[in-house]
Amino acid sequence: MQTITYSRVGDLEIKLDITLPPSPIIGTLPGVVHIHGGGMTTGSRSGIDCFQWLKDSTLSKGMIFMSADYRLIYPSTGLDIIEDMKALMKFLADPSFSEIYLPAGIYLDNSRIGVVGVSGGGYAARALAIYGEPKPKAVYLLYGMGGDFICDHWVADKGDAMFGRVPPPPRATLAHLLDATSVPPTSGCTLQMDHDCFADEQRRIGLFSYWWSTGELLDHVLGEPVSAMLRALPYAERAVALPERLRPALLETQIDASFPPTFLLHGGNDATVPLSESQKTYDRLREFGVKAELEIVPGGEHALMAKAWPLEFCAGADEAHEKGMRFLARELFEDTTGTPQ
């Protein structure tokens, strides 16, 4: 594996990990870009944020595996993530990429790139599919955010409601971020396990559950306070009520017939990222005639995890994971005549 910088924003270097399949065939190979989760506020391209099953499945199918960081919400916004995804696709599509970063005789086929967005990375993956040039050839969204950001799950004030099995953090525990005079942009914040809970050194993970509780996460995705206005409106009136300048970052309003073929996976009992995120995207893609499949794992909670540490997935997760990978491989190995290679 090698780590490279695919974009620079001021002093911030945004990184990408690249891993080749074992004994790669000389020639042109498809590639898969993994976009990590973490509620858009934390997480990184490596470590526990990057599932080993996903990497192994990609490499076993003879595809190049890449895992990307992106600017995290606060102080960055969804518009910054969109720019990162544009920069990533431009970087991968440059002919010099293979010459500089891959062994002699091996080339990344930039017409056969798939993107996998996990949880919070679903937003960045959707952005890549909408704004990337060239667009990825296929998309795999695993319980991904960004498909229904105007629903009550994100904009309603939850009061004292529990976030899953735990209370959201008090605001005082996030004062080092929320009350700071200046918070530098961050890309990549490695998650670790702490007493069976996810944690990171900057305590950024608390931003996600805190803003879920207050119904303000969308404010920080769009960069302006809109949640209070939206929650007062009926659901059907919310999208059109947003100022036109903010809609490019509300990705659910940007889907059209050019969106790539997509496989969506979600747990039926996901209380962290609601099933409507995947269902709404699936329904919209089908309306536009885009090839799409939706796999719902009955009883599955967020990330289809039965146990966080040591990691155990719920019943049916392994089969569902691989079903999505087969979809991705079929799309990426399909040649110009429409015949799988």
Number of C-alpha atoms within 10 A of each C-alpha: 8 11 14 13 15 20 21 12 11 7 8 14 17 20 20 21 19 18 18 20 17 11 7 15 11 11 11 16 21 22 29 28 24 28 28 30 28 22 26 28 28 30 31 23 23 20 12 16 19 19 14 12 12 16 19 12 17 25 19 11 14 18 27 24 23 23 22 27 31 30 29 25 26 22 18 21 22 28 19 20 25 25 18 25 28 21 18 24 22 19 16 19 19 12 14 12 16 19 14 9 15 16 12 11 11 17 21 23 18 23 14 23 26 28 27 30 25 27 26 24 28 30 30 32 32 30 28 27 27 23 20 20 17 18 25 26 22 25 30 29 26 26 31 30 28 27 27 23 22 22 18 16 18 23 25 19 18 16 10 10 11 12 16 11 6 9 13 21 17 10 15 10 12 18 10 14 19 15 11 10 7 9 13 12 16 19 23 20 24 19 24 16 13 10 8 11 10 18 19 16 10 14 17 24 22 22 24 20 22 19 21 21 24 18 21 21 27 23 18 19 27 22 19 12 14 21 24 15 12 20 18 12 12 10 12 10 12 17 17 10 13 15 9 9 8 16 16 17 22 23 22 22 14 14 18 15 14 13 23 22 22 27 24 23 27 30 26 17 17 20 14 18 26 24 22 19 21 28 19 14 23 20 16 19 22 14 11 13 14 18 15 20 18 17 18 20 20 16 14 21 21 20 22 28 16 16 11 14 13 8 10 12 15 17 15 15 22 12 11 17 18 14 15 23 19 16 18 24 23 15 22 24 17 14 12 7 7 9 10 12 9
